[in-house]
C-alpha cells in the first residue's frame, strides 16, 4: 500500500460537509505560526539540509521517544551512529507507531515535502532516503523556500531576553514574504532556586542591556530595557513555560531581599522561590500590558524525569512528561491580580494535563472584559495533546464553555522545518468535527456562515489578535 491511498485528498474528512469545508475554506489559508522553536539562524541563513536525517530526525524528541520505546539503542537515537543508520532505524520503527500521531505526521510530511507516496518501512527506506536526499540538495527545500512553499505568513520563534536577535534583523532585510518575529521567553529570570545558573544568566543580562544587575532595581530595569529592545524588533508576544502559575505575591522589598540572597550565592527556600517568581510574573505582566503584547502561559509540564539520562544527554531530549500540579487557584489569582491593577494583557493559556481542559476553558471566561474579542484565549492542543484526540478535546471544551469562533488556531510548537503539515492536520480535524455536527443537524447547514468561522480559525483570528507590525489585519 502506498500513502497515496492512505494520505489522500479527503484524509480524516469523514463526512460530506467536512470535505466541503476543508477544500473550500481551509486548505488555501496561509499559516500564522505564533509559537515554535525553530532556530532563527536557520531561517536567516537559508539553511539547506544534506539529508533526511538533518531535516527530520536531528532534534525531534517525539521520534526519539518512539525509537527508545521500540527498543532502539541510544547510539541510533542521539548517539554516534551515522545519519543514514539513524534514518533506517527510524524507518523500522514507523510501522510500530500505528495509532500514534507520528504515523500520520510521517506520511503527511513525506508527501507534502517530497511527493513521496510510499509508506515508510524497512523495505521502502532505501528508495525514500535516496529520493528525499536528492530533493534536499536543491534550493527548493532550503528553509526560506519551505516557508514560502508552506505559505507561512508569520513565524514566531522563542527567544531568551539576552538574545541579540541579529538573525531576526538580518532576515527582515531580505524582503521574504514570511515575517519572522521573536517571542520574549524570560523563564531564567524566575530561577532563583538554581543560584549558579541564575547568577550566570543575570550577568549575561547585564551585558546585553548595559545595565547593572547586582540589585533588584537594576535587574528589573535591565529586563525592561530588553523588553523594549524586543518590541523595537517587532516582538508583540511573550511566553512562559511553568509547571504551574506562581501566585504567592510579595512586596518589592521582600523580592529584593531574596534577590540579594541569591546574588550572594546562597540557596533560597522553595517558598522564597515561589514568592520571587510570583513577583516577577506580575512584573512581566505589567511589561506586556504596557507595550500592548500578548502573553502566553504554557502550564503543566513535568520536565527532566529521567535524572540518569538528563545527566548524559541534557534537557529537551525526550524525558519530559505531563504534570499533575493543581492549576485553577493559582492561575485565577495571577490573572485576577493583573486584572485588578488594570494590567492584564491579552493572554493565551495552554494546559498539558488533559484533566485541566475544562478548568482552562472556563477560566478564560472570567477575564473577558469586552475590550478585545477573545482577549483571553484557550490555546490549542499543546505538546502531548497536539494529536487528533487532544485537539478534539480542546475544541470541544472551548466550544462548550467559550466562543470557538474567536479561537486563534494551531501552532507547530516544533524545532523541525518538517512540521508545517501539522497545521493541515489540525485543519482537517477541525473541519471533520464541525462537518459532523452539520451532518447530524447540530449546526445549521449554512456553509457560508460555518465556512467563514473555519477560515478565521485557520488564519485571520490569529493575525488580527496578535497585531504584529507590518502584518495587515482584516479590521
Secondary structure, 3 states (H helix, E strand, C coil): CECCCCCCCCCCCCCHHHHHHHHHHHCCCCEEECCCCCCHHHHHCCCCCCCHHHHHCCCCHHHHHHHHHCCCCHHHCCCCCCHHHHHHHHHHHHHHHCCCHHHHHHHHHHHHHHCCCECCCHHHHHHHHHHHHHHHCCHHHCHHHHHHHCCEEEEECCECCCCCCHHHHHHHCCCCCCEEECCECCHHHHCCCCHHHHHHHHHHHHHHHCCCCCCHHHHHHHHHHHHHHHHHCCCCEEEEEECCCCCCCCCHHHHHHHHHHHHCCCCCCHHHHHHHHHHHHHHHHHHHHHCCCEEEEEECEECCCCHHHHHHHCCCCCCCEECCCCCHHHHHHHHHHHHHCCCCCEEEEEECCHHHHHHHHHHHHHHCCCCCCCCEEECCCCHHHCCHHHHHHHHHHHHHHCCHHHCCCCCCCCCCCCCCHHHHHHHHHHHHHHHHHHHCCCCCCCHHHHHHHHHHHHHHHHHHHHCCCCCCCCC
